[in-house]
Amino acid sequence: MTFLKHEWKMSIKSLLLWSICTGFACFGCILLFGGLKESMEEMADAYAQMGSFSAAFGMDKISVSTMEGFYATEVALIFAIGGAMFSAMTGACMLSKEEEGHTAEFLYTLPVDRRYIAVWKYLSAVLLIAAFDLLVILWELAGFAAAGEMPDGENYLLFHSAQLLMHLEIGSVCFLISACGRKKQTGAALGLAILLYVADLMCRIVPDIEKLKFVTPYYFSNGADIFTGGRVEGSMAGISVMVTAAAFAAAVWVCGRKDYRA
């Protein structure tokens, strides 16, 4: 519990900054819909007929002229990428910062197992990611209240459940990167979050690389798919859970065997 409290004190400013920036962007876009609604009704058909562009952003499945469609294709994207980048950064810094900051020589000489420390640090990362998602959702709900309408509640909850799983997967993979590195790999982690999003776009546009959908967690947590289908594809969510668990287990194992530099 001491490790958990320490990590929260160290990360609270970053959590608030990222959640305010992402949440305010979502809040602003939701409010913006009221002013754009009439023009969106005129452009919705045109957007749906834009071929690969429409398929990439889900505009061929759901109309952007409704609050649900606008949220699923526009606002949900801000939430997904903002959350993925925060999760990647959080995971990538959690372990490697000790060695980079020359505090590992103190931390890992405490009378507790290194793996015990790694587990508590991972739990800290999970709670930070969950807190980020919750704070941004509060911003969104404030936007819906101000706009006077919101998407279907069941699909909205399902979407955010899938998003949390996606963010945890990316955070866990970057936690493993943190365990293997000797310095904070923030740039690589943020690059991974963006690369996985690009992979999602590409596999929706190019049929020959459709199997990339099993690699990128953006695919099963896509807002347009969830709001039109009312479900999350179980096999892909299962893969995400396995990747998350494997990355966590591998990070704990590496942490227990690694030769740390002073």
C-alpha positions as CSV (number, residue, x, y, z in Angstrom):
1,M,0.0,0.0,0.0
2,T,2.9,2.3,0.7
3,F,4.1,1.9,-2.9
4,L,0.6,2.7,-4.2
5,K,0.4,5.9,-2.2
6,H,3.8,7.0,-3.4
7,E,3.0,6.4,-7.0
8,W,-0.2,8.3,-6.8
9,K,1.6,11.3,-5.2
10,M,4.2,11.1,-8.0
11,S,1.6,10.8,-10.8
12,I,-1.3,12.9,-9.7
13,K,-0.3,16.0,-11.6
14,S,0.2,14.0,-14.8
15,L,-3.2,12.3,-14.3
16,L,-5.0,15.6,-13.8
17,L,-3.3,17.3,-16.7
18,W,-4.0,14.5,-19.2
19,S,-7.6,14.0,-18.0
20,I,-8.4,17.7,-18.1
21,C,-6.9,18.1,-21.6
22,T,-8.7,15.0,-23.0
23,G,-11.9,15.5,-21.1
24,F,-12.2,19.2,-22.1
25,A,-11.6,18.2,-25.7
26,C,-14.4,15.7,-25.5
27,F,-16.7,18.1,-23.6
28,G,-16.1,20.8,-26.3
29,C,-16.8,18.5,-29.2
30,I,-20.0,17.4,-27.6
31,L,-21.2,21.0,-27.2
32,L,-20.0,21.7,-30.7
33,F,-22.5,19.2,-32.1
34,G,-25.4,21.4,-31.2
35,G,-24.1,24.1,-33.6
36,L,-23.2,21.7,-36.3
37,K,-26.3,19.5,-36.2
38,E,-28.0,21.1,-39.1
39,S,-25.0,21.1,-41.4
40,M,-24.2,17.6,-40.3
41,E,-27.6,16.4,-41.5
42,E,-26.7,17.8,-45.0
43,M,-23.2,16.3,-45.0
44,A,-24.1,12.9,-43.4
45,D,-24.9,11.2,-46.8
46,A,-21.8,12.6,-48.4
47,Y,-19.6,11.3,-45.6
48,A,-21.2,7.9,-45.9
49,Q,-20.3,7.7,-49.6
50,M,-16.6,8.5,-49.3
51,G,-15.5,4.9,-49.7
52,S,-12.3,4.0,-47.7
53,F,-12.4,7.2,-45.7
54,S,-16.0,6.4,-44.5
55,A,-15.0,2.8,-43.7
56,A,-11.9,3.9,-41.7
57,F,-13.9,6.2,-39.4
58,G,-17.1,4.2,-39.3
59,M,-19.2,6.8,-41.1
60,D,-20.5,4.1,-43.5
61,K,-22.2,2.4,-40.5
62,I,-23.6,5.2,-38.5
63,S,-24.9,8.7,-39.3
64,V,-22.9,11.7,-37.9
65,S,-26.1,13.7,-37.9
66,T,-27.2,12.1,-34.6
67,M,-25.5,12.6,-31.2
68,E,-24.8,8.9,-31.0
69,G,-23.2,8.8,-34.5
70,F,-21.2,12.0,-33.9
71,Y,-20.0,10.7,-30.5
72,A,-19.1,7.2,-32.0
73,T,-17.1,8.6,-34.9
74,E,-15.6,11.9,-33.5
75,V,-15.6,12.2,-29.8
76,A,-14.9,8.5,-29.1
77,L,-11.7,8.8,-31.2
78,I,-10.4,11.6,-29.0
79,F,-11.1,9.5,-25.9
80,A,-9.5,6.4,-27.4
81,I,-6.2,8.1,-28.5
82,G,-5.9,10.3,-25.4
83,G,-6.4,7.3,-23.1
84,A,-4.0,5.1,-25.1
85,M,-1.3,7.8,-24.9
86,F,-1.8,8.3,-21.2
87,S,-1.8,4.5,-20.6
88,A,1.3,4.1,-22.7
89,M,3.2,6.8,-20.9
90,T,2.1,5.6,-17.4
91,G,3.2,2.0,-18.1
92,A,6.5,3.0,-19.7
93,C,7.6,5.1,-16.8
94,M,6.5,3.0,-13.9
95,L,9.6,0.8,-13.5
96,S,12.4,2.3,-15.6
97,K,12.2,5.6,-13.8
98,E,13.8,4.0,-10.7
99,E,16.9,3.0,-12.6
100,E,17.1,6.2,-14.6
101,G,16.7,8.3,-11.5
102,H,19.2,6.2,-9.6
103,T,16.7,5.2,-6.9
104,A,16.7,1.5,-7.8
105,E,19.8,1.0,-5.6
106,F,17.7,2.0,-2.6
107,L,14.3,0.7,-3.6
108,Y,15.4,-2.8,-4.6
109,T,17.4,-3.3,-1.4
110,L,14.4,-3.0,0.8
111,P,13.4,-6.2,2.7
112,V,10.7,-7.1,0.2
113,D,10.8,-9.2,-3.0
114,R,11.4,-7.2,-6.2
115,R,8.3,-9.0,-7.7
116,Y,6.2,-7.7,-4.8
117,I,7.3,-4.1,-5.7
118,A,6.5,-4.8,-9.4
119,V,3.0,-6.0,-8.6
120,W,2.3,-2.9,-6.5
121,K,3.6,-0.6,-9.2
122,Y,1.5,-2.4,-11.8
123,L,-1.6,-2.0,-9.6
124,S,-0.7,1.7,-9.3
125,A,-0.7,1.9,-13.1
126,V,-4.0,0.1,-13.4
127,L,-5.7,2.4,-11.0
128,L,-4.2,5.5,-12.7
129,I,-5.5,4.3,-16.0
130,A,-9.0,3.6,-14.6
131,A,-9.0,7.0,-12.8
132,F,-8.2,8.7,-16.1
133,D,-11.0,6.9,-17.9
134,L,-13.5,7.8,-15.1
135,L,-12.5,11.5,-15.0
136,V,-12.9,11.9,-18.8
137,I,-16.2,10.1,-18.6
138,L,-17.4,12.8,-16.1
139,W,-16.4,15.5,-18.6
140,E,-18.4,13.7,-21.3
141,L,-21.4,13.4,-19.1
142,A,-21.2,17.1,-18.3
143,G,-21.2,17.7,-22.1
144,F,-24.2,15.5,-22.7
145,A,-26.1,17.3,-19.8
146,A,-25.3,20.7,-21.4
147,A,-26.2,19.5,-24.8
148,G,-29.5,17.9,-23.6
149,E,-29.0,14.5,-25.3
150,M,-26.7,11.6,-25.1
151,P,-26.1,8.2,-26.8
152,D,-27.8,4.9,-25.8
153,G,-26.7,4.2,-22.2
154,E,-26.1,0.5,-22.7
155,N,-23.9,1.0,-25.7
156,Y,-22.1,3.9,-24.0
157,L,-21.2,1.6,-21.0
158,L,-20.1,-1.2,-23.3
159,F,-17.9,1.2,-25.3
160,H,-16.2,2.5,-22.2
161,S,-15.7,-1.1,-20.9
162,A,-14.0,-2.0,-24.1
163,Q,-11.9,1.2,-24.0
164,L,-10.7,0.4,-20.5
165,L,-9.6,-3.0,-21.6
166,M,-7.8,-1.5,-24.6
167,H,-6.1,1.1,-22.4
168,L,-5.0,-1.6,-19.9
169,E,-3.6,-3.7,-22.7
170,I,-1.5,-0.8,-24.0
171,G,-0.4,0.2,-20.5
172,S,0.6,-3.4,-19.7
173,V,2.7,-3.8,-22.8
174,C,4.5,-0.5,-22.0
175,F,4.9,-1.7,-18.4
176,L,6.8,-4.7,-19.8
177,I,8.9,-2.3,-21.9
178,S,9.6,-0.3,-18.7
179,A,10.7,-3.5,-17.0
180,C,13.2,-4.3,-19.8
181,G,14.6,-0.8,-20.2
182,R,17.1,1.2,-18.2
183,K,15.6,4.5,-19.1
184,K,12.0,5.8,-19.5
185,Q,10.9,4.9,-23.1
186,T,8.2,7.6,-23.2
187,G,8.7,8.3,-26.9
188,A,8.5,4.7,-27.9
189,A,5.4,4.1,-25.8
190,L,3.6,7.1,-27.3
191,G,4.7,5.9,-30.7
192,L,3.3,2.5,-30.0
193,A,-0.1,4.0,-29.1
194,I,-0.2,5.9,-32.4
195,L,1.1,3.0,-34.4
196,L,-1.6,0.7,-33.2
197,Y,-4.2,3.3,-34.2
198,V,-2.7,3.6,-37.6
199,A,-2.8,-0.3,-37.9
200,D,-6.5,-0.2,-37.1
201,L,-7.1,2.4,-39.9
202,M,-5.1,0.4,-42.4
203,C,-6.7,-3.0,-41.8
204,R,-10.1,-1.4,-42.3
205,I,-9.1,0.1,-45.6
206,V,-6.8,-2.6,-47.1
207,P,-8.4,-6.1,-47.2
208,D,-5.1,-7.8,-47.6
209,I,-3.9,-6.8,-44.2
210,E,-7.2,-7.3,-42.4
211,K,-5.6,-9.8,-40.0
212,L,-3.9,-6.8,-38.3
213,K,-7.2,-6.4,-36.4
214,F,-6.0,-9.2,-34.1
215,V,-2.9,-7.1,-33.3
216,T,-4.4,-3.7,-32.5
217,P,-6.8,-3.3,-29.6
218,Y,-8.4,-0.3,-31.3
219,Y,-10.3,-2.6,-33.5
220,F,-12.5,-4.4,-31.0
221,S,-13.0,-1.2,-29.0
222,N,-14.1,0.9,-32.0
223,G,-16.9,3.2,-31.1
224,A,-18.8,3.0,-34.5
225,D,-18.7,-0.8,-34.4
226,I,-20.0,-1.0,-30.8
227,F,-22.7,1.6,-31.2
228,T,-24.1,0.0,-34.4
229,G,-23.6,-3.7,-33.4
230,G,-24.4,-3.4,-29.6
231,R,-21.6,-5.8,-28.8
232,V,-17.8,-6.3,-28.4
233,E,-16.3,-9.2,-30.4
234,G,-15.5,-11.7,-27.7
235,S,-12.5,-13.4,-29.4
236,M,-10.6,-10.1,-29.8
237,A,-11.5,-9.0,-26.3
238,G,-10.2,-12.4,-25.1
239,I,-6.9,-11.8,-27.0
240,S,-6.6,-8.4,-25.3
241,V,-7.1,-10.0,-21.9
242,M,-4.4,-12.6,-22.6
243,V,-1.9,-10.0,-23.9
244,T,-2.5,-7.9,-20.8
245,A,-2.0,-10.8,-18.5
246,A,1.1,-12.1,-20.4
247,A,2.7,-8.6,-20.4
248,F,2.1,-8.2,-16.7
249,A,3.5,-11.7,-15.9
250,A,6.5,-11.2,-18.1
251,A,7.2,-7.8,-16.5
252,V,7.2,-9.2,-13.0
253,W,9.5,-12.1,-14.1
254,V,11.9,-9.6,-15.7
255,C,11.9,-7.4,-12.7
256,G,12.7,-10.3,-10.4
257,R,15.7,-11.4,-12.5
258,K,17.1,-8.1,-13.8
259,D,20.6,-6.9,-12.9
260,Y,20.0,-3.3,-11.9
261,R,22.6,-0.6,-12.3
262,A,23.4,1.8,-9.4
